[in-house]
Amino acid sequence: LSESLKLAVAGVGNNISALLQGVQLYRRMLDEGVAEDRLPGVTRSRIGGLRVCDVDFVAAFEVDQHKVGKDLSEAILTGPNNYPLLGGPVQWQDVAVRHGIRDDAPGARRTVAEELRASGAEVLLYSLPTGLQWAAEEYARSAAEAGVAFVNCTPESIARSPEFTELFAAVGAPLVGDDLASHLGSSVLHRSLLRLFADRGITLRSSYQLNFGGNEDFRNLRERGGSKRQSKLNALAQDGVDLAAVEIIPSAGYVPQLGDHKVAMLNVEGVGWGNTPVELDLKLKVQDSSNAAGVIIDLIRIAAAARRSGITRFPAAAARVLKSPPGGHRAYGAEAIRRSELELEPFDVETSGR
Ligand SMILES: NC(=O)c1ccc[n+]([C@@H]2O[C@H](COP(=O)([O-])OP(=O)(O)OC[C@H]3O[C@@H](n4cnc5c(N)ncnc54)[C@H](O)[C@@H]3O)[C@@H](O)[C@H]2O)c1
């Protein structure tokens, strides 16, 4: 088997709780004899030889005083995190959550870089609240200083920035982002509906997407939703949709009763034959942070596999699970993705004997 992916995380919120608990749950299922291609909710059983359970958490950075100093296994269950317990106690990780980079003390970058190096991390997963461009840059520079791959879960512009692309190419580490497209989230669903209308010859007149939920992400996005709104529009821009007809509200409300659930209301209105109306209203309800973790698991494995095979340019295989990849989605046709996946394949052959 290939060696486990050594993962560092910046921000110990719901995404990390969902990721860590999911990794642990799937490890248990595999130990109990569930076949690796039968794991529920897993898109790809292996990427670069890595199974979904082949992740070791080696470092974590936070600024919330209730989380700093705790073991990662306890910090993920500390409020305001509200992702549920996935059946069973969380295993002790032996990873103490460390002080992260604050806006009033950005000098911490060097310390984070040193800690990344000392931890042996291969990938730094950036999972802070949306809207902190300065923080995304500071953590990305820390990763580059340590020669560690960087995965950006947020809409902040890092992988799309030529400056950061050059920086990561110079240090020989992959840069993956920006903004993950959730497993079955409002972006992918909205995009599919708009494409369906277009495919069936219904002329789009207007459409909107309202999202609300009861976790910190929705509380934060009420105030800092600008970059998320743009990133969600980027995700729809893939099929020549008339974006002027579309409105997106990343957080139409913080509703504590929903806990870590997200609700999306999608509306699409158009006209068909004879200029007569067609209207569609759809409600999606999902476990919000599972929806993120189901995609993060692919992004971090792609980043690690690329780093291990010495690929430093943006791995096209990541584009379909991102809202805002560098150059936009149109830059990644089926052929580019196929080639990029082939590049990661040798690991599968070497390590799994298939
Ligand atoms: N489906 C999804 O959940 C989804 C989809 C796409 C993108 N995202 C994005 O992923 C990010 C993380 O989501 P989440 O639900 O885990 O958020 P969260 O609010 O639960 O967690 C963010 C964590 O970052 C910590 N933090 C804040 N400033 C920090 C700093 N300077 N250094 C270190 N840590 C800091 C916070 O204390 C918190 O623990 C958000 O930006 C969200 O928009 C989520």
The ligand as an SDF file (V2000), in Angstrom:
LIG
                    3D

 44 48  0  0  0  0  0  0  0  0999 V2000
  -20.2510   22.5880    1.7430 N   0  0  0  0  0  0  0  0  0  0  0  0
  -19.4020   23.3220    2.4500 C   0  0  0  0  0  0  0  0  0  0  0  0
  -19.4020   23.2310    3.6560 O   0  0  0  0  0  0  0  0  0  0  0  0
  -18.4240   24.2360    1.7410 C   0  0  0  0  0  0  0  0  0  0  0  0
  -18.3830   24.2750    0.3480 C   0  0  0  0  0  0  0  0  0  0  0  0
  -17.4760   25.1200   -0.3000 C   0  0  0  0  0  0  0  0  0  0  0  0
  -16.6150   25.9150    0.4630 C   0  0  0  0  0  0  0  0  0  0  0  0
  -16.6870   25.8750    1.8200 N   0  0  0  0  0  0  0  0  0  0  0  0
  -15.8110   26.7720    2.5840 C   0  0  0  0  0  0  0  0  0  0  0  0
  -14.9510   26.0580    3.4500 O   0  0  0  0  0  0  0  0  0  0  0  0
  -14.5400   26.9440    4.5180 C   0  0  0  0  0  0  0  0  0  0  0  0
  -14.6110   26.2160    5.8310 C   0  0  0  0  0  0  0  0  0  0  0  0
  -15.9550   25.8080    6.1160 O   0  0  0  0  0  0  0  0  0  0  0  0
  -16.3560   25.3160    7.5710 P   0  0  0  0  0  0  0  0  0  0  0  0
  -17.8030   24.9660    7.5180 O   0  0  0  0  0  0  0  0  0  0  0  0
  -15.3820   24.3060    8.0830 O   0  0  0  0  0  0  0  0  0  0  0  0
  -16.1720   26.6860    8.3910 O   0  0  0  0  0  0  0  0  0  0  0  0
  -16.1050   26.9240    9.9660 P   0  0  0  0  0  0  0  0  0  0  0  0
  -16.5280   28.3220   10.2160 O   0  0  0  0  0  0  0  0  0  0  0  0
  -16.8170   25.8190   10.6770 O   0  0  0  0  0  0  0  0  0  0  0  0
  -14.5350   26.7430   10.3000 O   0  0  0  0  0  0  0  0  0  0  0  0
  -13.5660   27.7090   10.0660 C   0  0  0  0  0  0  0  0  0  0  0  0
  -12.5200   27.6220   11.1800 C   0  0  0  0  0  0  0  0  0  0  0  0
  -11.4500   28.5060   10.8780 O   0  0  0  0  0  0  0  0  0  0  0  0
  -11.0310   29.0950   12.1090 C   0  0  0  0  0  0  0  0  0  0  0  0
  -10.2450   30.3050   11.8420 N   0  0  0  0  0  0  0  0  0  0  0  0
  -10.6750   31.5960   11.6600 C   0  0  0  0  0  0  0  0  0  0  0  0
   -9.6290   32.4070   11.4400 N   0  0  0  0  0  0  0  0  0  0  0  0
   -8.5020   31.6380   11.4740 C   0  0  0  0  0  0  0  0  0  0  0  0
   -7.1080   31.9020   11.3070 C   0  0  0  0  0  0  0  0  0  0  0  0
   -6.6670   33.1370   11.0510 N   0  0  0  0  0  0  0  0  0  0  0  0
   -6.2440   30.8580   11.3920 N   0  0  0  0  0  0  0  0  0  0  0  0
   -6.6970   29.5910   11.6630 C   0  0  0  0  0  0  0  0  0  0  0  0
   -8.0100   29.2880   11.8280 N   0  0  0  0  0  0  0  0  0  0  0  0
   -8.8990   30.2940   11.7290 C   0  0  0  0  0  0  0  0  0  0  0  0
  -12.3280   29.3550   12.8460 C   0  0  0  0  0  0  0  0  0  0  0  0
  -12.0810   29.5730   14.2280 O   0  0  0  0  0  0  0  0  0  0  0  0
  -13.0700   28.0470   12.5470 C   0  0  0  0  0  0  0  0  0  0  0  0
  -12.7640   27.0520   13.5070 O   0  0  0  0  0  0  0  0  0  0  0  0
  -15.4760   28.1600    4.4350 C   0  0  0  0  0  0  0  0  0  0  0  0
  -14.7740   29.2420    3.8720 O   0  0  0  0  0  0  0  0  0  0  0  0
  -16.5890   27.6820    3.5240 C   0  0  0  0  0  0  0  0  0  0  0  0
  -17.2210   28.7630    2.8110 O   0  0  0  0  0  0  0  0  0  0  0  0
  -17.5540   25.0440    2.4700 C   0  0  0  0  0  0  0  0  0  0  0  0
  1  2  1  0
  2  3  2  0
  2  4  1  0
  4  5  1  0
  4 44  2  0
  5  6  2  0
  6  7  1  0
  7  8  2  0
  8  9  1  0
  8 44  1  0
  9 10  1  0
  9 42  1  0
 10 11  1  0
 11 12  1  0
 11 40  1  0
 12 13  1  0
 13 14  1  0
 14 15  2  0
 14 16  1  0
 14 17  1  0
 17 18  1  0
 18 19  2  0
 18 20  1  0
 18 21  1  0
 21 22  1  0
 22 23  1  0
 23 24  1  0
 23 38  1  0
 24 25  1  0
 25 26  1  0
 25 36  1  0
 26 27  1  0
 26 35  1  0
 27 28  2  0
 28 29  1  0
 29 30  1  0
 29 35  2  0
 30 31  1  0
 30 32  2  0
 32 33  1  0
 33 34  2  0
 34 35  1  0
 36 37  1  0
 36 38  1  0
 38 39  1  0
 40 41  1  0
 40 42  1  0
 42 43  1  0
M  CHG  2   8   1  16  -1
M  END
$$$$
